[in-house]
Amino acid sequence: MPLEILVVEDNPGDALLIKEVTSGSTVALKISIASSGEEAIAKLADPEFKPNLIILDLNIPKYSGMSLLERFKESTVPVVIFSSSSSVA
């Protein structure tokens, strides 16, 4: 059974980069992409969808990555933050 990873990323180039990096894994992976916070919430609300890991961009549209972290802080699913910004803050 593959490990399921949810990538929450609005930049198609960054999502592709994550897919390429994980493609060399010796472990079977299933990558799902959510391009907005709203889409991520919908995927995570599906009882059939049980990711083993979430890779999260903080700067996503419709519902920020920080808001997602707060909303799912009780979850036992590990979250890796993969984000970039030109802002010092």
C-alpha positions in Angstrom: 0.0 0.0 0.0 1.5 3.3 -1.0 2.1 6.2 1.4 -0.3 9.0 0.6 1.0 12.5 0.5 -1.1 15.6 0.1 0.8 18.5 -1.4 -1.0 21.9 -0.8 0.7 24.2 -3.4 -0.7 26.8 -5.8 2.4 27.1 -7.9 2.4 24.3 -10.6 6.2 24.5 -10.9 6.7 23.9 -7.2 4.1 21.0 -7.2 6.0 19.5 -10.2 9.3 19.9 -8.3 7.9 18.0 -5.3 6.6 15.2 -7.6 10.0 14.9 -9.3 11.9 14.8 -6.1 9.7 12.1 -4.6 9.6 10.1 -7.9 13.0 8.6 -6.9 11.7 7.1 -3.7 12.1 3.4 -3.0 8.8 3.6 -1.1 5.6 3.5 -3.1 4.0 7.0 -3.0 0.6 8.4 -4.1 0.8 12.2 -4.4 -2.4 14.3 -4.4 -2.3 18.0 -5.1 -4.6 20.7 -3.7 -4.0 24.1 -5.3 -5.8 26.1 -2.6 -6.6 26.0 1.0 -10.2 25.5 0.1 -9.4 22.4 -2.0 -7.2 21.0 0.8 -10.0 21.3 3.3 -12.4 19.5 0.9 -9.8 16.7 0.4 -9.2 16.4 4.1 -12.9 16.3 4.9 -13.3 13.2 2.7 -13.3 10.2 5.1 -11.8 8.0 2.4 -8.8 10.2 2.1 -6.2 9.5 4.8 -2.8 11.1 4.0 0.3 9.9 5.8 2.0 13.3 5.2 1.0 16.9 4.2 3.5 19.1 2.4 2.1 22.6 2.8 2.8 26.0 1.2 1.9 28.8 3.6 1.1 31.3 0.8 -1.9 29.7 -0.8 -5.2 31.2 -2.0 -8.6 31.0 -0.5 -7.5 29.8 2.9 -3.9 30.4 4.1 -1.5 27.7 5.1 -1.3 29.1 8.6 -5.1 28.9 8.8 -4.9 25.3 7.7 -2.3 24.5 10.4 -4.6 26.1 13.0 -7.7 24.3 11.8 -6.0 20.8 11.8 -3.7 21.3 14.8 -5.2 18.3 16.5 -4.4 16.0 13.6 -1.8 13.4 14.0 -0.7 13.7 10.3 2.8 15.2 10.1 3.1 18.5 8.1 6.1 19.7 6.3 6.1 23.4 5.4 7.5 24.1 1.9 7.1 27.8 1.2 8.9 30.7 -0.3 8.5 34.4 0.0 10.5 37.5 -0.9 9.1 39.2 2.3 11.5 39.3 5.2 8.5 39.0 7.6 
